């Protein structure tokens, strides 16, 4: 069993389906966690279910507040941030020629720019301890593209490139930066997909089914643990084999 005792972790997007599973997995591994989100009711539910988790309502689209947010987290953790998990993200789908500037900008600002800024300020803290890990949750569409998701695909593809650059810049300081790229995962997001399209996608997935949020959480737990200490600048695909099908 993986034990993350004495590790301090910031988790963004903790109130969503994948975020909730990541939180549960980290909590059961004895990590100390600051969980963020924008829905106060859901954050309170987290507090009720996981009494040792520290909740912070924070909107990462408010870029000017990110540095202060990191400072507050660092103070809570006693000047020791071990792991950052950039999980928060949104979609705003539309065909490219119909996509409004605000649809493009909002997705890029939250999924990519905010993740960069949080990583930037967290790395400054990690450098003082010469240790740390950043885990960025990307998406299969960041590798393949997807109809109606030019903004989302661009943000997730950008996150992968950003992660590789950070890994190159700070690996020698013992800061590892990696990505997890989920495929189709049973969640509120995929619940909106029509049954017909779900069937088509399940036929393309070699395992014949959508993944669970726990599948993603297990991958996060691995990258957060000492078992991944020689992995840097990589993307761990969690898609049941769908990426292979889309490559052919």
C-alpha positions in Angstrom: 0.0 0.0 0.0 1.3 3.4 -0.9 1.8 5.7 2.1 2.0 9.5 1.5 2.3 10.4 5.2 4.1 13.7 5.8 3.5 14.9 2.2 1.7 18.2 1.6 -0.5 18.3 -1.4 -2.4 21.0 -3.2 -5.3 19.7 -5.3 -7.3 22.0 -7.6 -10.7 21.0 -9.0 -11.3 18.8 -5.9 -15.1 18.9 -6.2 -15.5 17.3 -9.6 -15.8 13.6 -10.3 -12.1 13.0 -11.0 -11.1 15.4 -8.4 -13.2 13.7 -5.7 -11.6 10.3 -6.5 -8.1 11.8 -6.4 -8.9 13.4 -3.1 -10.2 10.1 -1.6 -7.2 8.2 -2.8 -4.7 10.7 -1.5 -6.6 11.0 1.9 -6.6 7.2 2.3 -2.8 7.3 1.8 -2.4 9.7 4.7 -1.4 12.8 2.8 -2.1 16.3 4.1 -4.3 18.0 1.5 -5.5 21.5 0.6 -8.5 21.0 -1.6 -9.8 23.8 -3.8 -12.9 24.5 -5.9 -15.5 27.2 -6.5 -18.6 25.4 -5.1 -18.8 26.1 -1.4 -21.5 23.5 -0.8 -19.3 20.8 -2.3 -16.3 22.0 -0.4 -18.2 21.8 2.8 -19.3 18.2 1.9 -15.6 17.4 1.5 -14.8 18.9 4.9 -17.6 16.8 6.4 -16.4 13.6 4.8 -12.6 14.2 5.2 -12.2 16.2 8.4 -8.4 16.5 8.1 -8.6 18.0 4.6 -8.2 21.8 4.4 -10.7 23.3 2.1 -10.1 26.6 0.3 -12.7 28.2 -2.0 -10.6 29.6 -4.9 -11.4 30.5 -8.5 -8.2 29.9 -10.5 -9.5 32.1 -13.3 -8.7 35.0 -11.0 -5.0 35.1 -12.1 -4.0 38.1 -10.0 -4.8 36.1 -6.8 -2.9 33.0 -7.6 0.4 34.1 -6.1 -1.3 35.0 -2.8 -3.2 31.7 -2.9 0.1 29.8 -3.2 1.6 31.9 -0.4 -1.3 31.0 1.9 -1.0 27.3 1.1 2.7 27.4 1.7 2.2 29.0 5.1 -0.4 26.5 6.1 2.0 23.7 5.1 4.9 25.2 7.1 6.8 26.3 4.0 6.8 22.8 2.5 4.7 22.1 -0.6 5.5 18.6 -1.8 3.0 18.0 -4.6 0.8 20.2 -6.8 -2.0 18.5 -8.8 -3.5 20.7 -11.4 -6.8 19.0 -12.0 -9.2 22.0 -12.4 -10.6 22.5 -15.9 -13.6 23.4 -17.9 -15.1 22.8 -21.4 -17.0 25.2 -23.6 -17.6 23.3 -26.8 -18.4 24.7 -30.2 -17.4 24.3 -33.8 -14.4 26.4 -34.6 -16.0 28.9 -37.0 -18.8 29.5 -34.4 -16.6 29.7 -31.4 -16.7 33.0 -29.6 -13.6 34.7 -28.3 -14.9 34.4 -24.7 -15.3 30.6 -25.2 -11.8 30.3 -26.4 -10.3 32.6 -23.8 -12.1 31.2 -20.8 -11.0 27.6 -21.5 -7.4 28.6 -22.2 -7.3 30.9 -19.1 -8.5 28.2 -16.7 -7.1 25.0 -18.2 -3.7 26.3 -19.3 -2.7 29.8 -18.0 -3.9 29.3 -14.5 -2.1 25.9 -14.3 1.0 27.6 -15.5 0.8 30.4 -12.9 0.1 28.0 -10.0 3.0 25.8 -11.1 5.3 28.8 -11.5 4.6 30.1 -7.9 4.7 26.6 -6.4 8.0 25.8 -8.1 9.5 28.9 -6.4 8.6 27.3 -3.1 9.8 23.8 -4.1 13.2 25.2 -5.2 13.9 26.2 -1.6 13.4 22.6 -0.5 15.0 21.1 -3.7 12.2 18.7 -4.0 8.7 18.5 -5.4 6.3 17.0 -7.9 3.7 18.5 -10.2 1.0 16.4 -11.8 -1.1 17.9 -14.5 -4.3 16.3 -15.6 -4.6 16.6 -19.4 -6.8 14.7 -21.8 -6.6 12.3 -24.7 -8.0 15.1 -27.0 -4.8 17.0 -26.3 -3.1 14.4 -28.4 -5.8 13.7 -30.9 -7.9 16.8 -31.2 -11.7 16.5 -31.2 -14.6 17.9 -33.1 -16.0 21.0 -31.4 -13.2 21.2 -28.9 -10.5 23.3 -30.5 -10.2 25.4 -27.4 -10.1 22.4 -25.0 -7.7 20.4 -27.1 -5.4 23.4 -27.4 -5.4 23.9 -23.7 -4.7 20.3 -22.9 -2.0 20.0 -25.6 -0.5 23.2 -24.3 -0.4 21.7 -20.8 1.6 18.8 -22.1 4.1 21.0 -23.8 4.3 23.2 -20.7 4.9 20.2 -18.5 7.8 19.0 -20.6 9.4 22.4 -20.5 9.1 22.7 -16.7 10.5 19.2 -16.4 13.5 20.1 -18.4 14.0 23.4 -16.5 13.8 22.0 -13.0 14.6 18.3 -13.1 18.1 18.9 -11.8 16.5 20.6 -8.8 14.7 17.3 -8.1 11.3 18.7 -9.2 9.4 16.3 -11.4 6.6 17.4 -13.7 4.4 14.8 -15.3 1.0 14.5 -17.0 -1.9 12.1 -16.7 -4.0 11.9 -19.9 -7.5 10.4 -19.3 -9.6 9.1 -22.1 -13.4 8.6 -21.7 -14.1 8.4 -18.0 -17.5 8.0 -16.4 -18.2 11.4 -15.0 -20.6 14.3 -15.1 -18.9 15.4 -18.3 -19.4 12.1 -20.1 -22.9 11.7 -18.8 -23.9 14.5 -21.2 -22.8 12.3 -24.2 -25.6 10.6 -26.1 -26.0 6.8 -25.7 -25.4 6.3 -29.4 -22.0 8.2 -29.3 -21.0 6.3 -26.1 -21.6 3.0 -27.9 -19.5 4.1 -30.8 -16.6 5.1 -28.5 -16.9 1.9 -26.4 -16.4 -0.1 -29.7 -13.2 1.9 -30.4 -11.8 1.3 -26.9 -9.8 -2.0 -26.8 -11.0 -2.7 -23.3 -14.6 -2.1 -24.5 -15.7 0.3 -21.7 -15.3 3.8 -20.3 -12.8 4.1 -17.4 -13.7 5.1 -13.8 -12.6 8.1 -11.9 -10.7 5.7 -9.6 -8.6 4.6 -12.6 -7.3 8.2 -12.9 -6.9 8.5 -9.2 -4.7 5.4 -9.1 -2.4 6.9 -11.7 -2.2 10.1 -9.6 -1.3 8.1 -6.5 1.5 6.3 -8.4 3.0 9.6 -9.7 2.7 11.1 -6.2 4.5 8.2 -4.6 8.2 7.4 -4.4 7.6 4.6 -6.9 7.7 7.3 -9.7 10.8 9.1 -8.5 12.7 8.5 -11.8 9.9 9.6 -14.0 10.0 13.2 -15.4 8.4 15.0 -18.3 6.2 12.0 -19.2 2.5 11.5 -19.9 0.7 8.5 -18.4 -2.2 7.6 -20.6 -5.3 6.2 -18.9 -7.7 5.5 -21.8 -8.2 1.8 -22.1 -6.4 1.6 -25.4 -8.5 4.3 -27.2 -5.4 6.3 -28.1 -4.1 3.4 -30.1 -7.3 3.2 -32.1 -7.3 6.9 -32.8 -3.7 6.7 -34.0 -4.5 4.1 -36.7 
